[in-house]
Amino acid sequence: MKIITIIPAAGRGTRVNLSIPKILIRIGKKKIIDILINKIKKVSQDFIFVVNPEHAEKIKKYLDKNYKDKIHYRFVIQKKPLGMANAVDLSVKYIKYYQKILIIWGDHIGVSKNTINKICNIKYKNSTCILPLVKKKNPYVEYFFSKNKLLKINETREGDICSNIGFSDTGTFLFQSSSFKKIFDKFKKKQILGKITKEQNFLPFILFLSRNKWNIKKKIIINNIETEGINTKEDIKNFRLKCKD
């Protein structure tokens, strides 16, 4: 079953204070976009990159030069930074012929190739979301389950208080459904915005799925680095020291 991968990468990287797109930042010998593609390409050769107008040409030029005959990719332009749910919304019209949709944040290079391979090879019935989670100290985002049912998601940036130890995501989500667009359109009509950011956040969609009888299947991961992404210059330094995958 073919998998399409959506990579939201429209952030302008204001916190890293660089003139290049965040996805083109070099980590060791590779750029972030190389790291992500190399981790994903074994299970998915079809990509959608959600980019902003300012950086679209730079990213396209890089992909055309390095990946033109290796993967299939298209670009979706997010003109305004309205949030990750908006980035996904702009992409869903291109996923009609896919039943598996992999979404990975464009700055989230901590997740391992092994984790991506495992979740993409899991076979479940329709209407399933596979959610790789790490139990860690002071999670920035926390998922609460009761008897394997997702009940709540707390987001620190929206003013929620997370536990001292809790389940955090890896910026990676796999959906198995022939009706992903239909359920996403239903969620979109709710017009849910972040309490503080006022953005169209993506994580409420996961909770929406749970409340609409989807199977939210958590896959427990051990390594804390899999929850980490690139948000600051300090993150860049840290990954240059420890990111080997």
N, C-alpha and C positions, 0 to 999 in steps of 0.2 A: 504493500500500500504506500503510494507516494506521499511524502511529507513536504509541506511548504513552510518555510521559516520566515517569520516577520521580525525584523530588527529595527525597533524605534531608535533612531540616531539623529534626532533633529535638535538636540540640545546645543546651545551656543557656547557651552564650556566657560561661562563667566567665572566660575569658582577656580578653574585651573589657570585662568588668565593667559591663554595662548591664542595666537591668531589663526591656528589651524583647527579644523573640526576635531572634536575629541576622539572620534573613531580612527583618526589618522595619527594619533599620538604613538610614538615609538616606545615599546617596552622591550628592552634588550635588542635583539636582532629583528624583531617583527613589530608591525603596527597592530593596534587593537583590532582593526578589521581583519587582519591576517589570522590573529589568534582565534577570533570567533569563527571564521570560515573553516579553519583547520580542525576545529573541534566539532563542527557540525557536518561537514561535507560528506562524511561516510554515511550518514543517515538521510541527509537532505541536500539535493543539488539545486533546489529552487528557492530563491531568496527574494524578499521584498525589503528594501531599505527605505525607511521613512526619514527624510532629510529636510533641512530648512533651505530656503531659496539661496541664502548667502553661501552655503557650503556645497550645494548640489553638484556644481561643475567639478570641484576639486575631487569629490568622492567618486563621481562618474569616471573622471579621467584616470584615477588610480585603479579602479576596477577594470576598466577597458584595457589598460596596459597589462595588468597582472592576472586577470581571471576570465577574459572574454571567451575562451574556448574550454573553460574548466567547470564553470557553474552557469546556471541561468539566473539572471537577476533583472529586476525592474526597480524603478524609483518612484516613490510617492512623496510629493512635496507637502510638508506641513507649514503653511504660511505663518501661522501664529502659534506660540508655545501654549497650547490649550490643555496639555496633559496627555498621559500615555493612552487613556481610553480613546481620545480623539485620534491619536496616531494609529491605533488599531482600526478604528472606524474608517479611516481613509483607505485602509488596506483590504477590508473584507470583500470588496467587490471583485477582487482578483483571486479569491480562494474557492471559487465555485466548484472546481473539479477535484478538490482535495477533501479527504475525510480526517486527515491528521494535520493539525496546525501547531507548529512549534513557535513560541514567542520568547525571545531573549532580549533583554535590555542591551542597547548598544554600547554601554560602558561597563557591562558586567562580565569581566573576564575571569572571575574567580571560579565559576562553575567548571567542573572537569569534563573532559571528553568522555570519560567512563560513565559519568552520571547521565550525560546526554544520550549516549548509546543505550544505556539501560532503560531509560524511560521511553525512548522511541521504539524499543523492541518489545515492550510490554503489550500484551493483547488484552483489550477489554471490550465490552459491549459499547454500543453507541451511548452518547451523552455522558462522557467521562472526562474529567480533568485530572491529569497526573501532576502532582505538586511535590517537587523535591524540597525537603525541609531539613534544617539543621537545628538541633537543640543547643542554644548558646547563651552566654551571659549577656545581659543588657541588650536584647534585640532591639533594632530600630523599628522593625515591623514584627508583629507577633500574631500567630494564628492560634485560635482556641478551638479544640475539638472535644466532643463528648460522644463516646461510643462510635468513633470514626465518622461522626457527622460534624462538618465545619459549622461553628456557631457564631464566630466573631473574628474580626481582624482589626487589630489596633495599629495605628500609624503615628509614630512620634511626631512627624512633621505636621500632622493635622491636630496636634494637641492631646492625643491619646497617651495614656500612661501604660507602658509595657512592664512586664514582670522582670524580676532580677534574672530569672532564667526562663526561656521560652522558645518556641519554634519560630524560626525565621526562614524566609524563602531564599532562593538562590538566583532570583531574577530570571527564572526559567519556568515556563509553563507549557504543558503539552495538552492539547485538546483533541479528543477523538469524537467526532460528530459529523454527520452529514448535514446537520442543520445549524452549524455554528453561526452563520450570518443571521438566520432567523431569530435565534435567541439573543444575539448581540443587539439586533435592532429593537427587540422588546426591552432590553435593558436600557438602551439609549433613550427611550421615551420617558424613562424615570427622571432624566436630567439631574443626576446626582453629582453634586460638586463638593470638593473638599471644604471642610469647615474653616480652614485657615487659608489654604492656597487658592481656593475657589477654582481649582483645576478639575478637569474631567479625569479623575483618577481611575486606574484600571482595577485595583484590588477589590473595590465594591462589586465588580462584575463577578469575581470568583464567589463571593458571598451570595450574590444573586443566583448563581447557578445552583449552589447548595440549597437555597430556599425553593428552587424550582425542580427539585428532585434529581439533580445531577449527582453522579457519583464523584465526590472529590477524594481522590485516592492519594494519600500522602506516602511519599517515598523517603525514608529517613536516611540522611547523609551524615557522615561523621566529621568530616574536615571543615572547620570554621571558615577557612579561606573561601569556600564555595559560596558564602553569603556576601562576599565583598566585591565592590566595583570601584570605578575611578570617579571620584567626586572632587578631589583636591590635589594640589601638587604633592602633598605628603603621601597620598595614595599612589601616585605615580612612582615616587621613590621606593615605597614599600614593595610594590609589585615588581619593580626592576630587581629587587633583592631576592624575592622569594617565589615568583611565579615561574614555574618550570614547564608547565603543561602546554 
